[in-house]
């Protein structure tokens, strides 16, 4: 217990005792409206061309691990490349989730 208290005191002293380097380098930012195609803001639809519904530049999709892993150390990247190519064809960026388990899905685990 004494070691825990000592560690907490040392961490507190390090945080409280930290001072900024000489010469303040902070810069105050001014608000500027973000462009409509800002890829880091807004809604992210599943992979599809729905630009007529709302502006966006990110698209989301799932890929099962079994589609990529064909053996213990053998992988097929074509499914991922197809998804990325499809999304890139619209000038968008991708958010990809590779999953091993999914509710209701059968045989997602690779047959290694």
Buried (B, 14 or more C-beta within 10 A) or exposed (E): EEEEEEEEEEEEEEEEEEEEEEEEEEEEEEEEEEEEEEEEBBEBBEBEEEEEEEEBBBBBBBBBBBBBBEEEEEEEEEBBEEBBEBBEEBEBBBBBEEEEEEEEEEEEEBEE
